[in-house]
Amino acid sequence: MKVGIIVHSYSGNTLSVAEKLRDTIAAKGHTATLERVSAVNEDPSAQGPVELKDIPDVGKYDALVFGAPVRGFSLTPAMTVYLAQLSTLQGKKVGCFVTQQLPFAWLGGNRTIGQMKNVCEAKGAVPTSTGIVNWGSKKREEKIANVVKKLSEF
């Protein structure tokens, strides 16, 4: 199975989870490719419309995992624009994960996962699993391991 792991990561936290996920999926005998979504201006305080610099193609993958940080209790603008511009995810298995600094999922993580799932379902995807990593948690490494395990089981 060809799995695309597509992430937006500003600080590198989300990227580090995606790298562990890629390695775990590859160890299970699948082809796992990590691609990044990025904006021309990555400054979190930037105003105005988001212009994407890197726009991964999802068509070449059998399954997808989308990952992004929570920003202001919502999905980052770059990932929001990226997901909106996708024409279809029809029939694809899709997993989603987010990273957030705050210690509890109800402080933006749940909402952000919901946003990602809703967009994917509206584009015809079959959501398989989701995960939230609370970066400020004392159990961060355990949370990362659980999210990676869950998202690597298609």
Buried (B, 14 or more C-beta within 10 A) or exposed (E): EEBBBBBBBBEEBBBBBBBBBBEBBBEEEBEBBBBBBBBEBBEEEEEEEBEBEBBBEBEEBBBBBBBBBBBEBBBBBBBBBBBEEBEEBEEBBBBBBBBBBBEEBEBBBBBBBEBBBEBBEEBEBEBBBBBBBBBEBEEBEEBBBBBBEBBBEB
